[in-house]
């Protein structure tokens, strides 16, 4: 008998608890809106007036609003038949200025050094990253944009680039961003080695690369041969690979590419380890079937010419 009473009380408590959290909602209030409209948010959230509200509904509403990227803080309070959604909006971008600074000393002048990125390039990157005037600002978007800029400089050997940011928020929840980029000097190649070559000399292989060790310090001021570039390294590796393939080394492989920067990130050492494999040569060529009006001697002559 006691067990039945306990079961009854448990079911009764569960019923009233469920009713307390699942009664239909007839009003949704948004608090803290300045830039977003209530009608837009009502379409956005996965909850409609007339539905029962629960902790699951609350989690889904918060998740959908955060995914919009419009808000940095969201809280929900349930009243008897209504819910209040309090929002803190992410600011709009008022302006985004990028100042490009690079060394203008005599050394850079002799080398013809220029700003690696131009204002036109950064404008395109800002547009692609949705950080232009009028867009929604988040710290995550800015951090990802700075990482993108750094990668552009690193790939061309500017490992000491400095990017300083200044963010100002006004009373209208609009943000102004200023980035000051100090390019620094490009890392130079201290040593460039290719190991594993037997049939083609290392000297001949190094000639396939536009970058490498400086031959003469004075001459190098005008050629910039020792200035590192990831694009030129990749281009040289492709050219070396094609050279081996064209010479019949069909098993040629790049075993390892080792790049080491010094502590100051100003000098880089490169070692490319290769395996040539065996050289394949063209064997005997034979023809079968009807040749029509073409003679065997004419085919052989054509092959010889090619």
Secondary structure as the mmCIF struct_conf table of DSSP 4:
data_model
#
loop_
_struct_conf.conf_type_id
_struct_conf.id
_struct_conf.beg_label_comp_id
_struct_conf.beg_label_asym_id
_struct_conf.beg_label_seq_id
_struct_conf.end_label_comp_id
_struct_conf.end_label_asym_id
_struct_conf.end_label_seq_id
HELX_RH_AL_P HELX_RH_AL_P1 UNK A 2 UNK A 22
BEND BEND1 UNK A 23 UNK A 23
STRN STRN1 UNK A 24 UNK A 24
HELX_LH_PP_P HELX_LH_PP_P1 UNK A 25 UNK A 25
STRN STRN2 UNK A 27 UNK A 31
BEND BEND2 UNK A 32 UNK A 32
BEND BEND3 UNK A 34 UNK A 36
HELX_RH_AL_P HELX_RH_AL_P2 UNK A 38 UNK A 44
BEND BEND4 UNK A 45 UNK A 46
TURN_TY1_P TURN_TY1_P1 UNK A 49 UNK A 50
BEND BEND5 UNK A 51 UNK A 51
STRN STRN3 UNK A 52 UNK A 52
HELX_LH_PP_P HELX_LH_PP_P2 UNK A 53 UNK A 53
HELX_RH_AL_P HELX_RH_AL_P3 UNK A 55 UNK A 67
TURN_TY1_P TURN_TY1_P2 UNK A 68 UNK A 69
STRN STRN4 UNK A 71 UNK A 78
BEND BEND6 UNK A 80 UNK A 81
STRN STRN5 UNK A 82 UNK A 89
HELX_LH_PP_P HELX_LH_PP_P3 UNK A 90 UNK A 91
STRN STRN6 UNK A 92 UNK A 101
BEND BEND7 UNK A 105 UNK A 105
HELX_RH_AL_P HELX_RH_AL_P4 UNK A 106 UNK A 111
TURN_TY1_P TURN_TY1_P3 UNK A 112 UNK A 112
BEND BEND8 UNK A 116 UNK A 117
HELX_RH_AL_P HELX_RH_AL_P5 UNK A 119 UNK A 128
TURN_TY1_P TURN_TY1_P4 UNK A 129 UNK A 130
BEND BEND9 UNK A 132 UNK A 132
TURN_TY1_P TURN_TY1_P5 UNK A 133 UNK A 134
BEND BEND10 UNK A 135 UNK A 135
STRN STRN7 UNK A 136 UNK A 136
HELX_LH_PP_P HELX_LH_PP_P4 UNK A 137 UNK A 137
HELX_RH_AL_P HELX_RH_AL_P6 UNK A 139 UNK A 154
TURN_TY1_P TURN_TY1_P6 UNK A 155 UNK A 157
TURN_TY1_P TURN_TY1_P7 UNK A 159 UNK A 160
STRN STRN8 UNK A 162 UNK A 169
TURN_TY1_P TURN_TY1_P8 UNK A 171 UNK A 172
BEND BEND11 UNK A 173 UNK A 173
STRN STRN9 UNK A 174 UNK A 182
HELX_LH_PP_P HELX_LH_PP_P5 UNK A 185 UNK A 187
STRN STRN10 UNK A 188 UNK A 195
BEND BEND12 UNK A 196 UNK A 196
BEND BEND13 UNK A 198 UNK A 200
HELX_RH_AL_P HELX_RH_AL_P7 UNK A 202 UNK A 206
TURN_TY1_P TURN_TY1_P9 UNK A 207 UNK A 208
BEND BEND14 UNK A 210 UNK A 210
BEND BEND15 UNK A 213 UNK A 213
BEND BEND16 UNK A 215 UNK A 216
HELX_RH_AL_P HELX_RH_AL_P8 UNK A 217 UNK A 223
TURN_TY1_P TURN_TY1_P10 UNK A 225 UNK A 226
STRN STRN11 UNK A 227 UNK A 227
HELX_RH_AL_P HELX_RH_AL_P9 UNK A 230 UNK A 246
TURN_TY1_P TURN_TY1_P11 UNK A 247 UNK A 248
TURN_TY1_P TURN_TY1_P12 UNK A 250 UNK A 251
STRN STRN12 UNK A 253 UNK A 261
TURN_TY1_P TURN_TY1_P13 UNK A 263 UNK A 264
BEND BEND17 UNK A 265 UNK A 265
STRN STRN13 UNK A 267 UNK A 275
HELX_LH_PP_P HELX_LH_PP_P6 UNK A 278 UNK A 280
BEND BEND18 UNK A 289 UNK A 289
TURN_TY1_P TURN_TY1_P14 UNK A 292 UNK A 293
HELX_RH_AL_P HELX_RH_AL_P10 UNK A 296 UNK A 305
#
